[in-house]
């Protein structure tokens, strides 16, 4: 099969709702394009259901009381993408060098189909060639054994199962390596740091049933229509019973405006739809801190007035006194904040913030839902802390229908952290692992994603093993990273399809194809099941039944075990082959390491709706140094980390309706009216006039970071869009080339991809 070609670009407004016939047409287009076999339709019926498989895209919960079709448009695309009948064989690589393939677009690479054979890079021909699995493992082990473990990175994508992740982390620590970054480093590490400091747990406190008990929802920086569409069913039900939904987002995302339920025959026939947000505030990029400060300022003002008049207070003073620490410094900082600065930073009026505060003040149970629009800023941790501040003011943590609800992206990125994929030693029971397996685990902090990028660029990282993902495409500093990657002694990529990272080999490079989650995983004791954790800390079993794409594929646990056996000396307490033959033994090992989280793991694996791992903050038990939930006085009103100067814009990176993370399913961002291209720059009309730019003009963006390094993104079609003045939007990951590696969140090191300082060049 040859390269795919996009249509001629068409950019025009889309008037329809999220869901509805647009969603149906999108699925009708992708299924034949992927040439899915008939069994794909059977698998769609099993998606996200008990005894079925967990969707390979987002981590939204899988309900016990499921819909007839428990998949969204994006999830169905992910399933079609994995079950495609298209194949990328050794014959394909015999015809194409890596130098040639680097000229292909990301979509063309992945659209070519599933990888079928293990491959080794041949520098003499600049091509991948097929190789036997035994030779793969022997050679990887031979390269890794003499290296300093501290110079090796074991990266994990958020799609790997709990079983594979546990084995992977254990293998790295047995080797003496704590460098275990994962995709959380690029998205929700700000959540893990911020929530841990504020309430003692690194995850949200709500569960799916909290949607049945809330009376208000506040959204910050999360695009539900593209990134977690199944949530729209819960939001629709909330609106039907009168729940107010207040949204803060720089763009008017269609899923947060209105939704037609594709599973509701009446709505589909009548073209009916449900309005989602009752208030929609388009604030400037990176100004959520200022907006939340303004809301808190109104609440404090009203509370002061109520107390002075002898009326019922607005704040929950009993909760604050019993359960929180440092309220007074927080209140002082909010009172001292200047209204003019708040309005200037947000682009919103104080009356608009008053309207939002009024909803919060009259609501008894409030959920705060947020995504990477909060976490991917220089002050992303501060954003998360400020969400908690708002919730604490009225006791909205630890009661039904209330609490922080971070929306994770990858389907098991939260679960990987639960079972040990982290560079932070304090998050792993290393003492328990040492006793369980008879070794001394490393105790120093390992490298996170940003530190890994630094190490690859400066040469201190010598080898990179990747359990899934497209690391080189997802990280910042694209140019220097691509230039430095060939200096690695070893690059190992475990994957299902070809992506851009695979086109930059190290001195020794392997591309290892694995089974997908939807495919049947047949091992010595029969077909196996795996497990994942969703955004609400519920653990789900997942069982694939589709025919594997190739007889030459191995499962992720089998590949990890194959590397471990060659890289590590024998350990009498670990039988890697037995674990691969029976995944229930891996779950027994996980239960032994984490007995409080995984009691009776195997027995509870397929509990409808999953089993909850527990959350102390939801019980109002605060595992913080003070023993209470911590208020945090905001130190700034902007989360961008840079100032506003003449000619500088705030660029936010975006995902289209036709992609999941770095995976591009097609060239149709339906909700934004863009078809046939991803080379788009969304721009405010007044900014266009002031800059002398017309609709459709092609421009370049340059980094305006104050580090003196040139970064440039060429060939962007300017598109007039409803985005606040001074702000721009462009697609991820193509815009990553503009992000300096040092432009990241303080404390969490999450790349600040939602507020990048740039200039426009005509």
C-alpha positions in Angstrom: 0.0 0.0 0.0 1.3 3.5 -0.9 1.2 6.7 1.0 -2.1 8.3 1.8 -2.9 11.7 0.5 -5.0 14.3 2.3 -7.8 16.2 0.6 -7.3 19.8 -0.5 -7.7 22.0 2.6 -11.2 23.1 3.4 -11.7 25.4 6.4 -15.2 26.5 7.2 -17.3 26.7 10.4 -19.1 23.6 11.7 -22.6 24.2 12.9 -23.5 20.9 14.3 -23.4 19.5 17.9 -21.0 17.0 19.3 -22.1 13.4 18.7 -25.1 13.0 16.4 -24.9 12.2 12.7 -21.5 13.8 12.5 -20.1 11.1 14.8 -21.9 8.4 12.8 -20.5 9.7 9.5 -17.0 9.8 10.9 -17.2 6.2 11.9 -18.7 5.2 8.6 -15.6 6.8 7.0 -12.8 5.3 9.1 -14.0 1.7 9.3 -13.7 1.0 5.6 -10.5 3.1 5.3 -8.9 0.9 7.9 -10.3 -2.2 6.1 -11.4 -3.7 9.4 -12.3 -7.4 9.3 -15.8 -8.4 10.3 -14.7 -9.4 13.8 -14.1 -5.7 14.5 -17.8 -5.1 14.8 -18.0 -7.9 17.4 -15.2 -6.3 19.3 -16.9 -2.9 19.3 -19.9 -4.5 21.0 -17.5 -5.7 23.8 -15.7 -2.4 24.2 -15.6 -1.1 27.8 -18.0 -3.7 29.0 -17.6 -6.4 31.8 -15.7 -9.4 30.4 -14.9 -7.2 27.4 -11.8 -5.1 26.6 -10.9 -1.7 28.0 -10.7 1.0 25.3 -7.1 1.6 24.2 -7.6 5.4 24.0 -8.8 7.5 27.0 -9.1 6.5 30.6 -12.7 7.6 31.2 -14.5 5.1 33.6 -16.2 1.9 32.3 -19.7 1.9 34.0 -21.3 -1.3 35.4 -24.6 -0.2 34.0 -23.4 0.2 30.5 -25.0 1.6 27.3 -25.7 -0.8 24.4 -22.7 0.8 22.6 -20.2 1.7 25.3 -17.7 3.5 23.0 -17.4 7.0 21.6 -16.3 8.2 18.2 -12.7 8.5 19.3 -12.7 5.1 21.0 -14.2 3.4 17.9 -11.4 5.1 15.8 -8.8 3.7 18.2 -10.3 0.2 17.9 -10.4 0.4 14.1 -6.8 1.7 14.1 -5.7 -1.3 16.0 -7.8 -3.9 14.2 -6.9 -2.6 10.7 -6.2 -5.3 8.1 -3.4 -3.1 6.7 0.2 -4.3 7.4 3.7 -3.0 7.5 5.9 -5.9 6.7 9.6 -6.5 6.2 9.0 -6.1 2.4 7.8 -2.5 3.1 11.1 -1.7 4.8 13.1 -3.3 2.0 11.5 -0.7 -0.3 12.0 2.4 1.9 15.0 3.7 3.8 14.5 5.6 7.0 15.8 8.7 5.4 13.0 8.5 2.9 10.4 7.8 5.5 11.3 10.8 7.5 9.7 12.8 4.7 6.4 11.1 5.3 3.7 12.7 7.5 2.8 11.1 10.8 -0.6 10.0 9.5 1.0 8.2 6.5 3.4 6.3 8.7 0.8 4.9 11.1 -1.9 4.5 8.4 0.3 2.0 6.6 -0.8 -0.7 9.1 0.3 -3.0 11.9 3.9 -4.1 12.2 4.3 -7.8 11.7 7.9 -8.8 12.5 10.7 -7.9 14.9 13.1 -5.6 13.1 16.7 -4.5 13.5 18.2 -1.4 11.9 20.9 -2.0 9.3 23.0 1.2 9.1 24.7 0.0 5.9 21.4 0.1 4.0 19.5 2.6 6.3 16.7 0.1 6.5 15.0 -2.2 9.0 15.4 -5.9 8.4 13.6 -8.8 10.0 15.3 -10.7 12.8 14.5 -13.6 15.1 13.2 -12.9 18.6 16.0 -14.9 20.3 18.6 -12.8 18.5 16.7 -9.6 19.5 16.8 -10.4 23.2 20.4 -11.7 23.2 21.7 -8.5 21.5 19.7 -6.1 23.7 21.0 -7.8 26.8 24.6 -7.7 25.4 24.4 -4.0 24.9 22.7 -3.2 28.2 24.7 -5.3 30.6 28.0 -3.3 30.5 26.2 0.1 30.6 25.9 2.2 33.7 22.2 1.6 34.6 21.9 5.3 35.5 22.6 6.1 31.8 19.6 4.0 30.6 16.0 5.1 30.4 13.0 2.8 30.5 10.1 4.9 29.2 6.5 3.6 29.3 3.5 4.8 27.3 0.1 5.0 29.1 -1.4 2.1 27.2 0.6 -0.7 28.7 -1.3 -3.0 31.2 -0.8 -3.2 34.9 0.8 -6.5 34.4 3.3 -5.4 31.8 4.0 -2.2 33.7 4.7 -4.0 36.9 7.2 -6.3 35.2 8.8 -3.4 33.4 9.4 -1.3 36.5 10.6 -4.4 38.4 13.0 -5.2 35.5 14.4 -1.7 35.5 15.0 -1.7 39.3 16.6 -5.1 39.3 19.0 -3.7 36.7 19.7 -0.8 39.1 17.8 1.9 37.2 15.3 4.3 38.5 14.8 6.2 35.2 11.2 5.3 34.6 9.5 8.3 33.0 6.1 7.8 31.4 3.5 9.8 29.6 2.2 11.2 32.9 5.4 13.4 32.9 4.0 15.1 29.8 0.4 15.7 31.0 -0.8 15.1 34.5 2.4 15.2 36.6 1.2 18.6 37.7 -1.9 16.9 39.1 0.2 14.3 40.9 2.4 16.9 42.5 -0.4 19.5 43.2 -3.0 17.2 44.6 -0.5 15.3 46.7 0.7 18.5 48.3 -2.8 19.8 48.9 -4.9 16.8 49.9 -2.3 14.0 50.4 -3.3 11.9 47.3 -1.9 12.3 43.8 -5.3 11.6 42.1 -8.8 12.9 42.0 -11.3 12.0 44.7 -14.5 11.5 42.7 -16.1 8.4 41.1 -18.6 8.0 38.3 -21.6 8.0 40.7 -20.7 11.5 41.9 -22.3 12.7 38.7 -25.6 11.6 40.2 -25.1 13.7 43.3 -23.5 17.0 42.1 -25.5 20.2 41.5 -22.8 22.1 39.8 -19.7 21.2 37.6 -16.9 23.6 36.9 -14.7 22.8 33.9 -11.2 24.1 33.4 -9.0 23.4 30.3 -10.6 20.1 29.2 -12.1 19.4 25.8 -14.5 16.6 26.5 -15.8 16.3 22.9 -12.4 15.3 21.5 -10.6 13.8 24.5 -13.2 11.9 26.6 -16.5 11.9 24.6 -18.1 9.2 26.7 -18.3 11.7 29.5 -20.9 13.6 27.4 -23.5 11.0 28.5 -22.9 11.8 32.1 -22.9 15.6 31.4 -26.2 15.2 29.4 -27.8 13.4 32.3 -26.6 16.1 34.7 -28.1 18.8 32.5 -31.4 16.9 32.3 -31.7 17.1 36.0 -30.7 20.8 36.2 -27.0 20.7 37.1 -25.3 23.9 36.3 -22.1 23.6 34.2 -19.7 26.5 34.2 -16.8 26.3 31.7 -13.6 28.2 31.5 -11.7 27.5 28.3 -9.9 29.7 25.7 -11.8 28.1 22.8 -15.5 27.3 22.5 -15.3 23.5 22.2 -18.4 22.0 20.7 -18.6 19.1 23.2 -19.0 21.7 26.0 -21.6 23.6 24.1 -24.2 21.0 22.9 -24.5 17.3 22.4 -26.7 14.9 20.4 -26.7 11.4 21.9 -26.1 8.9 19.0 -27.7 6.2 21.1 -31.0 8.2 21.6 -33.3 7.5 18.6 -35.5 10.4 19.3 -32.6 12.9 19.3 -31.2 11.4 16.2 -34.4 11.5 14.3 -35.5 15.0 15.4 -32.0 16.4 15.4 -32.5 17.2 19.1 -29.6 18.2 21.2 -28.8 19.0 24.9 -27.0 22.2 25.9 -24.1 21.5 28.1 -22.5 24.6 29.6 -24.8 27.0 31.3 -22.0 29.6 31.4 -19.0 29.6 29.0 -16.1 31.9 29.8 -13.4 32.3 27.1 -10.5 33.4 29.2 -7.0 34.1 27.9 -4.5 31.3 27.6 -2.9 30.6 31.0 -5.2 32.9 33.0 -7.1 30.3 35.0 -5.2 31.3 38.2 -6.6 34.8 37.8 -10.1 33.6 37.1 -10.2 31.3 40.1 -8.8 34.1 42.2 -11.6 36.3 41.0 -14.2 33.7 42.0 -12.6 33.3 45.4 -12.5 37.1 45.8 -16.3 37.3 45.3 -16.9 34.4 47.7 -14.8 36.1 50.4 -16.6 39.4 49.8 -20.0 37.8 50.2 -18.9 35.8 53.2 -17.6 38.9 55.0 -20.8 40.7 54.3 -23.0 37.8 55.5 -21.0 37.5 58.7 -21.2 41.2 59.4 -25.0 41.1 58.8 -25.5 38.1 61.0 -26.6 36.0 58.0 -25.7 32.4 57.0 -22.0 32.3 55.9 -21.0 31.6 52.3 -18.0 29.6 53.2 -18.0 26.4 55.2 -16.2 27.7 58.2 -16.7 24.5 60.2 -15.0 22.4 57.5 -12.2 25.0 57.1 -11.5 25.0 60.8 -11.5 21.2 61.2 -10.0 20.0 58.0 -7.7 22.7 56.5 -4.5 24.5 57.1 -3.3 28.0 56.1 -6.7 29.5 55.2 -5.7 32.9 56.5 -2.7 33.5 54.2 -4.8 32.3 51.3 -7.6 34.7 52.1 -5.2 37.6 52.6 -3.6 36.9 49.2 -7.0 36.8 47.5 -8.3 39.9 49.2 -5.1 41.7 48.1 -5.5 40.7 44.4 -6.3 43.7 42.2 -9.5 43.5 40.2 -8.0 45.5 37.3 -5.2 43.0 37.0 -7.6 40.0 37.2 -9.7 41.5 34.4 -6.6 42.4 32.3 -5.1 38.9 32.7 -8.3 36.9 32.0 -10.0 39.1 29.5 -13.1 38.6 31.5 -15.1 41.2 33.4 -15.5 41.0 37.2 -19.3 40.6 36.6 -18.7 37.5 34.5 -16.6 36.1 37.4 -19.4 37.1 39.7 -21.9 35.0 37.7 -19.6 32.0 38.0 -19.0 32.6 41.7 -22.8 32.9 42.3 -23.3 29.4 40.9 -20.6 28.0 43.2 -22.0 29.8 46.2 -25.5 28.4 45.8 -24.4 24.8 45.0 -24.1 22.2 47.7 -21.9 19.7 45.8 -19.5 20.8 43.2 -17.2 18.8 40.9 -14.2 20.5 39.4 -13.2 18.8 36.1 -10.0 19.8 34.5 -7.4 18.6 31.9 -4.1 19.6 30.4 -5.3 23.1 29.9 -4.4 23.5 33.6 -1.5 21.2 34.0 0.7 22.1 30.9 1.8 25.6 32.1 4.9 26.9 33.9 2.6 27.3 37.0 0.6 24.2 36.2 1.0 22.9 39.8 -0.3 26.3 41.1 -3.4 25.8 38.8 -4.1 22.5 40.4 -3.6 23.9 43.9 -6.0 26.7 43.1 -8.7 24.3 42.0 -8.3 22.6 45.4 -8.5 26.1 47.1 -11.9 26.7 45.6 -13.2 23.3 46.6 -12.0 23.7 50.2 -13.8 27.0 50.6 -17.1 25.2 50.8 -16.1 21.7 51.8 -16.4 20.3 48.4 -14.0 17.4 49.0 -15.1 14.2 50.8 -18.9 14.5 50.1 -21.0 12.8 47.4 -21.0 14.8 44.2 -18.0 16.9 45.0 -14.3 16.9 44.5 -11.4 17.4 42.0 -11.8 15.3 38.8 -8.7 15.4 36.6 -9.3 13.7 33.3 -6.4 11.5 32.3 -5.6 10.8 28.7 -4.0 7.4 28.1 -6.1 4.4 29.1 -3.7 3.2 31.9 -1.4 6.1 32.6 -2.7 6.4 36.1 -2.5 2.7 36.7 1.2 2.5 35.6 2.0 4.9 38.5 0.0 2.7 40.9 2.3 -0.3 40.1 5.6 1.4 40.1 6.3 3.2 36.8 7.8 6.4 38.2 11.1 8.0 38.6 10.3 9.0 42.2 11.4 6.5 44.7 9.1 7.7 47.4 6.1 6.7 45.4 7.2 3.0 45.2 7.5 0.5 48.1 11.1 -0.2 47.2 11.7 -1.8 50.6 8.9 -4.2 50.0 10.2 -5.0 46.5 13.7 -5.6 47.9 12.4 -8.2 50.4 10.0 -9.7 47.9 12.7 -10.3 45.3 15.9 -10.4 47.3 17.8 -7.4 45.9 18.6 -3.8 46.8 16.6 -1.4 44.7 18.0 1.9 43.7 17.1 4.7 46.1 18.0 7.9 44.2 15.5 9.8 42.1 15.5 8.8 38.4 15.1 10.9 35.3 11.7 12.3 34.3 10.8 13.2 30.8 12.4 16.7 30.8 15.6 15.3 32.4 15.7 12.5 29.9 15.5 15.0 27.0 18.4 16.9 28.6 20.4 13.7 28.9 19.8 12.6 25.3 20.8 16.1 24.1 24.0 16.2 26.2 24.9 12.6 25.7 24.6 11.4 29.3 21.7 9.1 28.4 23.2 6.1 26.5 20.2 3.8 25.9 16.5 4.2 25.6 13.9 1.4 25.9 10.3 2.4 25.1 7.3 0.3 26.1 4.9 1.9 23.6 4.5 5.5 22.7 6.0 8.0 20.3 8.4 9.7 22.7 10.5 11.7 20.2 7.3 13.2 18.7 5.6 13.9 22.0 8.4 15.8 23.8 9.6 19.4 23.4 12.7 20.6 21.6 12.0 18.5 18.5 15.0 19.6 16.4 17.8 19.0 19.0 16.2 15.8 20.1 16.0 14.3 16.6 19.6 15.4 16.0 20.9 13.7 19.2 18.9 10.5 19.1 21.3 8.7 16.7 24.1 9.1 19.3 22.3 6.6 21.6 24.1 3.2 22.0 20.7 1.5 22.0 17.2 2.4 21.0 14.4 -0.2 21.6 10.9 0.6 20.5 8.0 -1.8 21.5 5.1 -0.8 19.3 2.1 -1.8 17.2 2.6 0.6 14.3 5.3 2.6 12.7 5.7 6.2 14.1 8.2 9.0 13.7 10.4 8.0 16.7 11.2 4.7 14.9 12.8 6.6 12.0 15.6 7.9 14.2 17.8 4.9 15.1 20.5 4.7 17.7 23.8 2.9 17.0 21.9 -0.4 17.7 18.1 -0.2 17.2 15.2 -2.6 17.4 11.6 -2.2 16.5 9.6 -4.8 18.3 5.9 -5.5 17.4 3.6 -6.4 20.2 0.0 -7.7 20.5 -2.6 -5.0 20.9 -5.0 -5.1 23.9 -7.9 -6.1 21.7 -6.2 -9.2 20.3 -6.3 -12.6 21.9 -3.2 -13.2 24.0 -2.6 -16.9 24.0 0.0 -18.2 26.4 1.0 -21.5 28.0 -2.0 -21.7 30.2 -4.5 -20.4 27.7 -5.9 -17.0 26.7 -4.9 -14.3 29.1 -6.5 -11.2 30.5 -4.9 -7.9 31.6 -6.0 -5.0 33.8 -6.0 -1.2 33.7 -6.9 1.7 36.0 -9.3 4.5 34.9 -9.3 8.2 35.8 -11.4 7.6 38.9 -9.0 4.9 40.4 -11.2 1.9 39.4 -9.4 -1.2 38.2 -10.8 -3.1 35.3 -10.1 -6.4 33.6 -9.6 -6.5 29.9 -9.8 -9.5 27.6 -8.9 -9.4 23.9 -10.5 -11.9 21.5 -9.6 -10.5 18.0 -7.2 -12.5 15.8 -3.6 -11.2 16.2 -2.2 -9.1 13.3 0.7 -11.5 12.8 1.9 -14.8 14.2 5.2 -13.2 14.9 3.9 -10.8 17.5 4.7 -11.2 21.2 2.7 -9.8 24.1 4.2 -6.9 26.1 4.8 -9.1 29.1 6.6 -11.7 26.9 8.8 -8.9 25.4 9.7 -7.5 28.8 10.5 -11.0 30.1 12.6 -11.7 27.1 14.7 -8.6 27.7 14.9 -9.2 31.5 16.2 -12.8 31.1 19.1 -11.6 28.9 19.8 -8.3 30.8 19.7 -9.6 34.4 21.3 -12.5 36.2 18.9 -15.3 37.2 16.8 -14.6 40.3 15.4 -17.6 42.2 12.4 -15.5 43.4 11.3 -14.6 39.9 10.2 -17.0 37.2 9.7 -14.8 34.2 8.6 -17.7 32.0 5.9 -18.7 34.5 4.6 -15.1 34.7 4.4 -15.0 30.9 2.6 -18.3 30.8 0.0 -17.2 33.4 -0.7 -13.5 34.0 -2.6 -14.3 37.2 0.8 -15.0 38.7 1.8 -11.4 37.9 -1.4 -10.2 39.6 -0.5 -12.3 42.6 2.9 -10.6 42.7 1.2 -7.2 42.4 -1.1 -8.0 45.3 1.9 -9.0 47.4 3.6 -5.7 46.7 0.5 -3.6 47.1 -1.8 -5.5 49.5 -3.9 -2.5 50.5 -4.7 -1.7 46.9 -5.1 -5.1 45.3 -6.6 -7.6 47.9 -8.1 -10.6 46.0 -6.9 -9.1 42.8 -7.6 -12.1 40.5 -11.0 -12.7 42.0 -12.1 -9.1 41.6 -10.6 -8.6 38.1 -13.8 -8.5 36.2 -16.0 -6.7 38.7 -18.6 -4.8 36.7 -17.7 -1.1 36.8 -14.3 -2.1 38.2 -13.1 -2.2 41.8 -12.1 1.0 43.5 -8.5 1.2 44.9 -9.6 3.6 47.6 -8.8 7.3 48.3 -8.1 8.7 51.8 -8.8 12.3 50.8 -12.4 11.2 49.8 -12.8 10.1 53.4 -11.4 13.4 54.6 -8.2 11.8 55.8 -5.4 14.1 54.8 -2.1 12.4 54.4 -0.1 15.7 54.4 2.6 16.9 56.8 0.0 19.0 58.7 -2.6 16.2 58.7 -5.0 18.6 57.0 -5.9 19.8 53.5 -3.6 22.7 52.6 -4.7 26.0 51.3 -2.2 27.6 48.9 -1.8 31.3 48.5 -1.4 32.1 44.8 1.8 33.9 44.0 0.8 35.1 40.5 -2.3 35.6 38.4 -0.8 34.1 35.2 0.4 30.5 34.8 2.4 31.2 31.6 5.7 32.0 33.3 6.4 34.8 30.8 5.3 38.4 30.4 3.3 40.1 27.7 5.4 42.2 25.4 4.8 43.8 22.0 4.5 41.2 19.3 4.5 38.2 21.6 1.6 35.8 21.5 0.5 32.9 23.8 0.4 29.8 21.8 -1.6 26.8 23.0 -1.2 23.4 21.3 -4.4 21.5 20.4 -5.6 18.1 19.5 -8.0 17.6 16.6 -11.2 15.6 16.6 -9.4 13.1 14.4 -6.5 12.2 16.6 -5.5 10.7 20.0 -2.3 12.1 21.5 0.3 11.7 18.8 -1.8 9.3 16.7 -3.4 11.0 13.7 -6.5 9.1 12.5 -7.2 11.6 9.7 -7.3 15.1 8.5 -10.8 16.2 9.6 -11.1 18.3 12.8 -14.9 18.4 12.4 -15.7 20.6 15.4 -13.3 23.3 14.3 -14.3 23.1 10.6 -10.8 22.1 9.4 -10.5 19.3 6.7 -7.5 18.2 4.6 -4.7 19.8 6.6 -3.1 20.2 10.0 -1.0 23.2 9.0 -3.4 25.7 10.6 -2.9 28.7 12.9 -6.1 29.7 14.8 -6.0 33.5 15.4 -8.2 36.3 16.8 -9.7 38.5 14.1 -8.7 41.8 15.8 -5.1 40.4 16.1 -5.2 39.6 12.4 -6.2 43.1 11.5 -3.6 44.7 13.8 -0.9 42.5 12.3 -2.0 43.0 8.7 -2.8 39.4 8.2 -5.6 38.1 6.1 -7.6 34.9 6.2 -5.7 32.0 4.5 -2.3 33.8 4.6 0.6 31.4 5.2 2.9 32.4 8.0 5.6 31.0 10.3 5.8 30.9 14.0 9.1 31.5 15.9 9.8 30.8 19.5 10.0 34.0 21.6 11.6 32.2 24.5 14.4 34.2 26.1 17.2 31.6 25.6 18.5 32.7 22.2 17.7 29.5 20.5 16.0 29.6 17.1 12.9 27.5 16.7 10.5 27.9 13.8 7.3 26.2 12.5 6.7 27.0 8.8 3.7 26.8 6.5 0.8 27.6 8.8 -2.5 28.8 7.2 -4.0 31.6 9.3 -7.6 30.9 10.2 -9.9 33.4 11.8 -11.2 31.8 15.0 -13.0 32.8 18.3 -9.9 32.8 20.4 -9.0 35.6 22.9 -6.8 38.4 21.8 -3.1 37.8 22.1 -3.6 34.0 21.9 -3.0 31.5 19.2 -3.8 27.8 18.6 -1.9 25.2 16.6 -1.9 21.4 16.4 0.1 19.1 18.7 2.5 17.4 18.1 3.6 19.4 15.1 3.9 22.6 17.2 6.2 20.9 19.7 9.2 22.2 17.7 8.5 25.6 19.3 8.7 24.4 22.9 12.1 24.8 24.7 13.0 21.8 26.8 13.3 24.2 29.8 9.8 25.6 29.3 8.1 23.4 31.7 5.9 23.4 34.9 7.7 24.3 38.0 8.0 21.3 40.4 6.4 18.8 38.1 8.5 19.4 34.9 5.5 18.9 32.6 6.3 20.6 29.2 4.3 23.9 29.2 2.6 23.1 25.8 -0.5 25.1 26.6 1.2 28.5 26.8 4.3 28.9 24.5 5.7 32.4 23.8 5.9 32.9 20.1 6.1 35.6 17.4 4.5 35.5 13.9 6.7 35.9 10.9 5.1 36.8 7.6 
